[in-house]
Amino acid sequence: MKNRPNSPMPSSFGSAIDLSGLVKRPVAPSAPSANANSYVIEVTEINFSAAVMEQSKTVPVVLDFWAEWCGPCKQLSPILERLALAGEGTWILGKIDTEAQPELARAFQIQSIPTVIAVVDGKLLPLFQGAYPEEQISQVLAELLRVAGEQGVSGRFEINPSVPPVTPVPVSDVEADLDADEARAIKAIDAGDLDGAADAYRALLVRKPGDQYARIGLAHVELMRRVTELDATVVMALAASEPENVDSQINAADFEMSSGHIEESFARLINSIRISAGADRQRGREHLLALFELVDPSDPVIAKTRTSLANALF
C-alpha cells in the first residue's frame, strides 16, 4: 500500500503481525471496560485477553501506549479519546499505561511513547508514534477501518448500560495544567501547524533548557515535519537503490522511526555512517543522535546502538 503524502501511516500498514502468542499465561475473564465505559478502555494484564484479543474479533482495538511523564502523550490521548467517542463503536480505544503495565509494554516491544498500535482479529497493525494532528489521525483511522473491513472485522462495540460513561478530558483542560509554551505547542499540533509547535517548544527550551518533555516534544514534531513532506514509497525505493546516499538513508530512517521500526532505523544510520566519510559521516551521526531523543534513554537499544556507533566511527 502506498503511503499518502501528509499522512503518518507507516509503509507496513495493512501487513498484520500475529498476536496470538502475546499473552501466554491464562487470565481471568473480565468485562472489556475495566474502569471506563463508552469506547475508551483501560487495558491491563488481567483484562487484556477479553478487552483486546476477544474484542478485536468484532471491532478494531486501537492501543495507546502512554505514561504520566510523557509530554507528547498529553497531546495525543485527548484527541484519540475524542475520536473514539465520535466513532460510536466502529473501533475502541485501549489505553495502556507503560509504567503501570510494564509486561504489556515489553510484550509489544514498546521503545518510545506515545506509540499507537491497532489489533484486528488478534493481529497487530503498527500505526504511528508521536503526537499527530487530529486530521492526520482521522486519516489513519479511516484506513484502519477499511483494512479491518477487508479482513471481516466490521462490527460495532455495544456499550454496557450498567457502567456509567467516562467523559474524555478535553484538550483545553490538559493545556490548563501545562506551561504556556507547551500548551501553545499542543494547540498548534492539533491545528496541524507543525512549524508553530516547533517554535513553541524551542521557546520553552530557551527558558527551561533541561525540560525533558519539551525536548522530546520538539523531537517528535521535527520528525513529523520531515516525514509528512515525503512519500514513503519513493523514499524507501531510493534508499534501497542508493545505499551510499546519506540523504536517502536519513529519510528512510525517519520513516522507519515514525512507524515504530526503531532498531531498523538505527541500524540503517549506523551502516550509512560506517560506509561514509567527512561531512556525510558527520550528518549521519548527528541525525542518529537526534533520533535518540525519541527513545527512552534507559532502553537497551540505545546502549547497543551507541556501541555500534563507536565501532562505526573508529
C-alpha positions as CSV (number, residue, x, y, z in Angstrom):
1,M,0.0,0.0,0.0
2,K,1.4,3.4,-1.0
3,N,1.7,6.0,1.8
4,R,-0.2,9.1,1.1
5,P,1.7,12.4,1.4
6,N,1.0,14.3,4.6
7,S,0.0,11.1,6.4
8,P,1.7,9.3,9.3
9,M,0.8,5.8,8.0
10,P,3.8,3.5,8.0
11,S,4.8,1.7,4.9
12,S,3.9,-1.6,6.7
13,F,0.3,-0.5,7.3
14,G,-2.1,-3.4,6.4
15,S,0.6,-6.0,7.0
16,A,-0.6,-7.6,10.2
17,I,1.6,-9.4,12.7
18,D,0.1,-12.4,14.6
19,L,-0.5,-11.6,18.3
20,S,-2.0,-15.0,19.3
21,G,1.1,-15.8,21.5
22,L,1.3,-12.4,23.2
23,V,-0.4,-13.4,26.4
24,K,1.0,-16.9,27.2
25,R,-0.4,-17.4,30.7
26,P,-4.2,-17.7,31.3
27,V,-6.0,-14.6,32.7
28,A,-9.3,-14.3,34.4
29,P,-12.2,-13.3,32.2
30,S,-13.3,-9.7,32.6
31,A,-15.6,-7.1,31.0
32,P,-13.9,-5.1,28.3
33,S,-14.4,-1.9,30.2
34,A,-12.1,-2.3,33.2
35,N,-12.5,1.2,34.6
36,A,-14.2,3.0,31.8
37,N,-17.3,2.6,29.7
38,S,-18.1,4.0,26.3
39,Y,-15.4,3.4,23.7
40,V,-12.4,4.0,25.9
41,I,-10.9,1.1,27.9
42,E,-8.2,0.9,30.4
43,V,-6.2,-2.2,29.4
44,T,-4.3,-4.2,32.0
45,E,-2.6,-7.7,32.0
46,I,-5.7,-9.0,33.7
47,N,-8.3,-7.9,31.2
48,F,-6.0,-7.9,28.1
49,S,-7.5,-11.2,26.7
50,A,-11.1,-10.1,27.0
51,A,-10.7,-6.4,26.3
52,V,-8.3,-6.6,23.4
53,M,-8.0,-10.1,21.9
54,E,-11.7,-11.0,22.0
55,Q,-13.0,-7.6,21.1
56,S,-10.6,-7.4,18.2
57,K,-12.6,-10.1,16.5
58,T,-15.6,-7.7,16.3
59,V,-14.0,-4.3,16.0
60,P,-10.5,-2.9,15.7
61,V,-8.9,-2.1,19.1
62,V,-6.5,0.8,18.9
63,L,-3.9,0.7,21.7
64,D,-2.5,4.0,23.1
65,F,0.8,3.3,25.0
66,W,1.4,6.3,27.3
67,A,2.8,7.4,30.6
68,E,2.2,10.3,33.0
69,W,5.6,11.7,32.4
70,C,5.3,11.8,28.6
71,G,4.6,15.3,27.3
72,P,3.5,14.2,23.7
73,C,1.2,11.7,25.3
74,K,-0.7,14.6,26.9
75,Q,-1.2,16.0,23.4
76,L,-2.3,12.7,21.8
77,S,-4.5,11.0,24.3
78,P,-7.4,13.6,24.4
79,I,-7.5,13.5,20.6
80,L,-7.7,9.7,20.5
81,E,-10.4,9.7,23.2
82,R,-12.5,12.3,21.3
83,L,-12.2,10.3,18.1
84,A,-13.1,7.1,19.8
85,L,-16.4,8.6,21.0
86,A,-17.1,10.1,17.6
87,G,-16.5,6.6,16.1
88,E,-19.5,5.3,18.1
89,G,-18.2,1.8,18.5
90,T,-16.8,1.2,15.0
91,W,-13.5,0.9,16.9
92,I,-12.5,1.1,20.5
93,L,-9.5,2.7,22.3
94,G,-7.5,0.8,24.7
95,K,-5.2,2.9,26.9
96,I,-2.1,1.2,28.3
97,D,0.0,3.0,31.0
98,T,3.5,1.7,30.3
99,E,4.6,2.5,33.9
100,A,1.7,0.5,35.4
101,Q,1.8,-2.3,32.8
102,P,5.5,-2.9,32.0
103,E,4.8,-6.5,31.0
104,L,2.4,-5.4,28.2
105,A,4.9,-2.7,27.1
106,R,7.7,-5.3,26.9
107,A,5.4,-7.8,25.1
108,F,4.6,-5.2,22.4
109,Q,8.4,-4.1,22.4
110,I,7.5,-0.5,23.0
111,Q,10.6,1.6,22.8
112,S,9.2,5.1,22.6
113,I,5.9,6.7,23.6
114,P,3.4,7.6,22.6
115,T,3.0,4.6,20.4
116,V,-0.3,3.7,18.8
117,I,-0.9,0.1,17.6
118,A,-4.1,-1.5,16.3
119,V,-5.2,-5.1,16.9
120,V,-7.6,-6.6,14.3
121,D,-8.8,-10.2,14.8
122,G,-5.9,-10.9,17.1
123,K,-3.3,-9.5,14.8
124,L,-1.2,-6.4,15.3
125,L,-1.1,-3.4,12.9
126,P,1.5,-0.7,13.8
127,L,0.0,2.7,13.2
128,F,2.3,5.6,14.3
129,Q,4.4,7.1,17.0
130,G,4.3,10.6,18.4
131,A,1.5,13.2,18.6
132,Y,0.0,13.9,15.3
133,P,-2.7,16.5,14.3
134,E,-6.3,15.2,14.5
135,E,-6.8,15.4,10.8
136,Q,-4.0,13.0,10.1
137,I,-5.0,10.6,12.9
138,S,-8.5,10.6,11.4
139,Q,-7.0,9.5,8.0
140,V,-5.1,6.7,9.7
141,L,-8.3,5.5,11.5
142,A,-10.3,5.6,8.3
143,E,-7.7,3.4,6.6
144,L,-7.7,1.1,9.6
145,L,-11.4,0.6,9.3
146,R,-11.1,-0.1,5.6
147,V,-8.4,-2.7,6.2
148,A,-10.3,-4.2,9.1
149,G,-13.4,-4.5,6.9
150,E,-11.4,-6.4,4.2
151,Q,-10.5,-8.9,7.0
152,G,-14.1,-9.3,8.0
153,V,-13.9,-7.2,11.2
154,S,-16.6,-4.6,10.8
155,G,-18.9,-5.0,13.8
156,R,-19.8,-2.5,16.4
157,F,-18.9,-2.3,20.1
158,E,-22.0,-2.2,22.3
159,I,-21.9,0.0,25.4
160,N,-22.7,-1.7,28.7
161,P,-25.6,0.4,30.1
162,S,-24.8,-0.7,33.7
163,V,-21.5,1.1,33.6
164,P,-21.5,4.9,33.7
165,P,-19.7,6.5,30.8
166,V,-16.4,8.3,31.3
167,T,-16.1,11.7,29.6
168,P,-12.7,12.2,28.0
169,V,-10.6,15.1,29.3
170,P,-10.9,18.0,26.8
171,V,-7.6,19.1,25.3
172,S,-8.2,22.6,26.8
173,D,-8.3,21.1,30.3
174,V,-5.0,19.3,29.7
175,E,-3.5,22.5,28.4
176,A,-4.5,24.4,31.5
177,D,-2.1,22.3,33.6
178,L,0.9,22.9,31.3
179,D,3.5,25.5,30.7
180,A,2.1,28.3,28.4
181,D,4.6,27.4,25.6
182,E,3.8,23.7,25.9
183,A,0.1,24.4,25.8
184,R,0.8,26.6,22.7
185,A,2.6,23.6,21.1
186,I,-0.3,21.3,21.8
187,K,-2.8,23.7,20.3
188,A,-0.5,24.1,17.2
189,I,-0.2,20.3,16.7
190,D,-4.0,19.9,17.0
191,A,-4.4,22.6,14.3
192,G,-1.8,20.9,12.0
193,D,0.7,23.8,12.5
194,L,3.9,21.9,13.0
195,D,6.1,24.9,12.4
196,G,4.2,26.7,15.2
197,A,4.5,23.7,17.5
198,A,8.3,23.6,16.9
199,D,8.6,27.3,17.6
200,A,6.7,26.9,20.9
201,Y,8.9,24.0,22.1
202,R,12.0,26.0,21.2
203,A,10.7,29.0,23.2
204,L,10.2,26.7,26.1
205,L,13.7,25.2,25.9
206,V,15.2,28.7,25.8
207,R,13.5,29.3,29.2
208,K,14.0,25.8,30.5
209,P,16.9,24.2,28.7
210,G,16.6,21.0,30.8
211,D,12.9,20.4,30.2
212,Q,12.7,16.7,29.2
213,Y,9.1,17.0,27.9
214,A,9.9,19.9,25.7
215,R,13.0,18.2,24.2
216,I,11.0,15.0,23.5
217,G,8.1,17.0,22.1
218,L,10.3,19.0,19.8
219,A,12.0,15.8,18.5
220,H,8.6,14.3,17.8
221,V,7.4,17.5,16.0
222,E,10.6,17.7,13.9
223,L,10.2,14.1,12.9
224,M,6.6,14.7,11.9
225,R,7.6,17.7,9.8
226,R,10.1,15.6,7.9
227,V,8.0,12.6,7.2
228,T,4.8,14.5,6.2
229,E,6.7,16.2,3.3
230,L,7.8,13.0,1.7
231,D,6.3,9.9,0.1
232,A,7.3,6.7,1.9
233,T,7.3,4.5,-1.2
234,V,9.6,6.8,-3.1
235,V,11.9,7.3,-0.1
236,M,12.3,3.6,0.7
237,A,12.9,2.8,-3.0
238,L,15.6,5.5,-3.2
239,A,17.3,4.2,0.0
240,A,17.4,0.7,-1.4
241,S,19.0,1.9,-4.7
242,E,21.3,4.5,-3.2
243,P,23.0,2.9,-0.1
244,E,25.8,5.5,-0.2
245,N,23.5,8.5,-0.4
246,V,23.3,9.8,3.2
247,D,20.2,11.9,2.5
248,S,18.3,8.9,1.2
249,Q,19.3,6.9,4.2
250,I,18.3,9.7,6.6
251,N,14.9,10.0,5.0
252,A,14.3,6.2,5.2
253,A,15.5,6.1,8.8
254,D,12.9,8.8,9.6
255,F,10.1,6.7,8.1
256,E,11.2,3.6,9.9
257,M,11.3,5.5,13.2
258,S,7.9,7.1,12.6
259,S,6.4,3.6,12.0
260,G,7.9,2.1,15.1
261,H,10.8,0.2,13.5
262,I,13.4,1.8,15.8
263,E,16.2,-0.8,15.6
264,E,15.9,-0.9,11.8
265,S,16.1,2.9,11.7
266,F,19.2,3.0,13.9
267,A,20.9,0.1,12.1
268,R,20.3,1.9,8.7
269,L,22.1,5.0,10.0
270,I,24.9,3.1,11.6
271,N,25.6,1.4,8.2
272,S,25.5,4.8,6.5
273,I,28.0,6.2,9.0
274,R,30.2,3.1,8.5
275,I,30.5,3.5,4.7
276,S,30.6,7.3,4.5
277,A,33.3,9.9,5.4
278,G,33.8,13.6,6.1
279,A,30.7,15.8,6.2
280,D,28.4,12.9,5.2
281,R,29.5,10.8,8.1
282,Q,29.0,13.7,10.5
283,R,25.5,14.4,9.2
284,G,24.6,10.8,9.7
285,R,26.0,10.8,13.2
286,E,24.1,14.0,14.2
287,H,20.9,12.6,12.8
288,L,21.2,9.4,14.7
289,L,21.8,11.4,17.9
290,A,18.7,13.4,17.2
291,L,16.6,10.3,16.8
292,F,17.9,9.1,20.2
293,E,15.7,11.8,21.7
294,L,12.6,9.9,20.7
295,V,13.6,6.8,22.7
296,D,13.7,6.2,26.4
297,P,17.4,6.6,27.3
298,S,17.2,3.5,29.6
299,D,16.1,1.3,26.7
300,P,18.8,-1.3,25.9
301,V,18.6,-0.4,22.2
302,I,20.2,3.0,23.0
303,A,23.3,1.4,24.7
304,K,23.5,-1.2,21.9
305,T,23.4,1.5,19.2
306,R,25.9,3.7,21.0
307,T,28.4,0.8,21.0
308,S,27.7,0.2,17.3
309,L,28.2,3.9,16.6
310,A,31.6,3.9,18.4
311,N,32.7,0.9,16.3
312,A,31.5,2.5,13.1
313,L,33.4,5.8,13.8
314,F,36.6,4.1,15.0
